[in-house]
Amino acid sequence: METQQPLGKAWITDAIIIALVTAGAYLSALYYEIGFCDYYNIPHYLISLNLSGVLEVSWPAFMIGLSIVLLMIFARMVMEYLSSSPTGIFSMMVISILIFSVYFFNTNCEEK
């Protein structure tokens, strides 16, 4: 007997997720290059996508996603620890958002 998967998740696999993320990274790099060329009046046929350009454009999105995931993990840990005090939960969430945003903006400013 075969086990049946739920209909909603039958076609979503890891390979499809990786392909969509890769396509999104290349499309964002392409749109960045098109905008750059339009600003400086460079013809579009001179656009050449390479891996370093794709990583340069997609790096901030990866860092924002990682910060959100870490924030969710941290908030979950804090909520389990302070589940009886709603004021404590709110203050810890505000503090964690400030910590992650300061860290993210400091790392981006140092790169430039």
NORKA-V23609 format. One record per residue. N is the residue number from 1. BURIAL is # if it has 24 or more other ideal C-beta (glycine too) atoms within 12 Angstrom, else .. D_FIRST is the distance of its C-alpha to the first C-alpha in Angstrom with 2 decimals. Layout:
N,BURIAL,D_FIRST + N,BURIAL,D_FIRST
This chain:
1,.,0.00 + 2,.,3.74 + 3,.,6.54 + 4,.,9.39 + 5,.,12.87 + 6,.,15.92 + 7,.,17.72 + 8,.,20.93 + 9,.,19.85 + 10,.,17.42 + 11,.,20.37 + 12,.,22.54 + 13,.,22.16 + 14,.,24.77 + 15,.,25.93 + 16,.,26.73 + 17,.,28.61 + 18,.,30.59 + 19,.,31.44 + 20,.,32.66 + 21,.,34.74 + 22,.,36.25 + 23,.,37.08 + 24,.,38.61 + 25,#,40.74 + 26,.,42.02 + 27,.,42.77 + 28,#,44.67 + 29,#,46.64 + 30,.,47.42 + 31,.,48.67 + 32,#,50.75 + 33,#,52.31 + 34,.,53.00 + 35,.,54.71 + 36,.,56.72 + 37,.,57.84 + 38,.,58.77 + 39,.,60.83 + 40,.,62.84 + 41,.,62.96 + 42,.,61.15 + 43,.,59.52 + 44,.,55.71 + 45,.,55.42 + 46,.,56.52 + 47,.,53.38 + 48,.,51.43 + 49,.,48.26 + 50,.,47.61 + 51,.,45.48 + 52,.,48.37 + 53,.,49.04 + 54,#,45.44 + 55,.,45.34 + 56,.,48.74 + 57,#,47.67 + 58,#,44.23 + 59,.,45.45 + 60,.,46.79 + 61,.,43.58 + 62,.,41.65 + 63,.,44.21 + 64,.,44.05 + 65,.,40.26 + 66,.,40.57 + 67,#,43.32 + 68,.,41.28 + 69,.,38.35 + 70,.,40.84 + 71,#,42.58 + 72,.,39.42 + 73,.,38.66 + 74,.,42.31 + 75,#,42.44 + 76,.,39.39 + 77,.,41.07 + 78,#,44.33 + 79,.,42.80 + 80,.,41.23 + 81,.,44.61 + 82,.,46.77 + 83,.,44.56 + 84,.,47.45 + 85,.,49.98 + 86,.,49.38 + 87,.,52.56 + 88,.,51.44 + 89,.,48.11 + 90,.,49.95 + 91,.,52.53 + 92,#,49.99 + 93,.,48.02 + 94,.,51.31 + 95,.,52.28 + 96,#,48.95 + 97,.,49.16 + 98,.,52.71 + 99,.,51.82 + 100,#,49.01 + 101,.,51.11 + 102,.,54.15 + 103,.,52.14 + 104,#,50.54 + 105,.,53.86 + 106,.,55.75 + 107,.,53.40 + 108,.,53.64 + 109,.,57.43 + 110,.,57.92 + 111,.,56.12 + 112,.,58.53
